Amino acid sequence: MQRILLSKNVYACTQSPQYSCKRCKQRFRAIDNGSKSCRFHPELFSGGEVAKAIGFVRMSTDPKDQLKAVKGKTGLMRFWDCCGEEEETSPGCQLAYHLTYDEELNEVQGWH
């Protein structure tokens, strides 16, 4: 809650404004925003036909994400480019501050 001075010794209490995070799309208040508040994927959810993916090594170094795991699969292969997760709804693989759509506010608050 914020206290706003209306006149001498008279205050009004208000809720701090809520913002929408441009990374995870959740609503948040500045007072609750910490360096591990936002969980998101920093890369795109993409992929392609497995036949075209042969030879492609994902950014993840986990053995389950490498070429040996891809062989034998057919059809389309979709995954997060940052971590190799194959479920679009999987929790983000990176933690950081929430970011608003207002770049100036992010800079003033030190959110990055």
C-alpha positions as CSV (number, residue, x, y, z in Angstrom):
1,M,0.0,0.0,0.0
2,Q,1.1,3.5,-0.7
3,R,0.3,6.5,1.5
4,I,-0.5,9.7,-0.4
5,L,-0.5,13.1,1.4
6,L,-3.8,14.9,0.7
7,S,-3.3,17.8,3.1
8,K,-1.5,18.4,6.3
9,N,-1.6,15.2,8.4
10,V,-4.3,13.7,6.1
11,Y,-3.3,10.6,4.1
12,A,-5.0,8.3,1.7
13,C,-4.0,4.7,1.3
14,T,-3.9,3.3,-2.2
15,Q,-2.9,0.0,-3.8
16,S,0.4,0.2,-5.7
17,P,-0.3,-0.1,-9.5
18,Q,-0.1,-3.4,-11.2
19,Y,1.8,-4.0,-14.4
20,S,1.8,-6.7,-17.1
21,C,5.0,-8.5,-17.6
22,K,6.1,-8.6,-21.2
23,R,8.0,-11.8,-20.7
24,C,5.6,-14.1,-18.8
25,K,2.4,-12.0,-19.2
26,Q,1.6,-12.2,-15.4
27,R,0.4,-9.2,-13.5
28,F,2.8,-7.9,-10.8
29,R,3.4,-4.9,-8.4
30,A,6.7,-3.1,-8.3
31,I,7.1,-3.8,-4.6
32,D,6.9,-7.6,-5.3
33,N,9.3,-7.6,-8.3
34,G,12.6,-9.3,-7.5
35,S,15.5,-10.8,-9.5
36,K,13.8,-14.2,-9.6
37,S,10.1,-13.1,-9.9
38,C,9.7,-13.9,-13.6
39,R,10.1,-17.4,-15.0
40,F,10.3,-17.4,-18.8
41,H,11.9,-18.9,-21.9
42,P,14.4,-16.4,-23.5
43,E,14.2,-18.1,-26.9
44,L,11.4,-19.1,-29.3
45,F,9.3,-22.2,-29.3
46,S,10.1,-23.5,-32.8
47,G,11.2,-26.6,-34.6
48,G,10.5,-28.4,-37.8
49,E,10.4,-31.7,-39.5
50,V,12.7,-34.2,-37.9
51,A,14.2,-35.0,-41.3
52,K,15.4,-31.4,-41.5
53,A,16.5,-31.4,-37.8
54,I,19.1,-34.1,-38.4
55,G,22.4,-32.5,-37.9
56,F,20.9,-29.7,-35.8
57,V,22.3,-29.6,-32.3
58,R,20.1,-27.7,-29.8
59,M,21.6,-25.1,-27.5
60,S,21.0,-27.4,-24.6
61,T,24.0,-29.6,-23.6
62,D,21.7,-32.2,-22.0
63,P,22.2,-35.6,-23.7
64,K,18.4,-36.1,-24.1
65,D,18.4,-33.0,-26.4
66,Q,21.2,-34.0,-28.7
67,L,21.2,-35.8,-32.1
68,K,21.1,-39.3,-30.8
69,A,17.7,-38.5,-29.1
70,V,16.4,-37.1,-32.3
71,K,17.1,-40.1,-34.5
72,G,14.1,-42.4,-34.9
73,K,11.5,-39.7,-34.4
74,T,9.2,-38.9,-37.2
75,G,6.9,-36.0,-38.2
76,L,7.3,-32.5,-36.6
77,M,9.6,-31.8,-33.8
78,R,8.8,-28.7,-31.7
79,F,10.8,-27.4,-28.8
80,W,12.0,-24.4,-26.9
81,D,15.3,-23.3,-28.6
82,C,16.8,-22.2,-25.2
83,C,16.4,-25.4,-23.2
84,G,15.1,-28.1,-25.6
85,E,11.9,-28.7,-23.7
86,E,9.3,-30.1,-26.1
87,E,6.1,-29.0,-24.3
88,E,5.1,-25.4,-25.2
89,T,3.5,-25.0,-21.8
90,S,6.6,-26.1,-19.9
91,P,7.8,-23.7,-17.2
92,G,10.4,-21.2,-18.2
93,C,14.0,-22.1,-17.9
94,Q,15.3,-18.7,-16.8
95,L,14.5,-16.4,-13.8
96,A,14.8,-12.6,-13.8
97,Y,12.8,-9.5,-13.0
98,H,9.4,-9.0,-14.5
99,L,9.6,-6.3,-17.3
100,T,6.9,-3.9,-18.1
101,Y,6.1,-2.6,-21.6
102,D,7.5,0.8,-20.4
103,E,11.2,0.7,-21.1
104,E,11.8,3.9,-19.2
105,L,10.2,2.5,-16.0
106,N,12.2,-0.7,-16.3
107,E,15.4,1.4,-16.5
108,V,14.5,3.6,-13.6
109,Q,13.6,0.6,-11.4
110,G,16.7,-1.3,-12.5
111,W,14.7,-4.2,-13.9
112,H,16.6,-6.2,-16.5
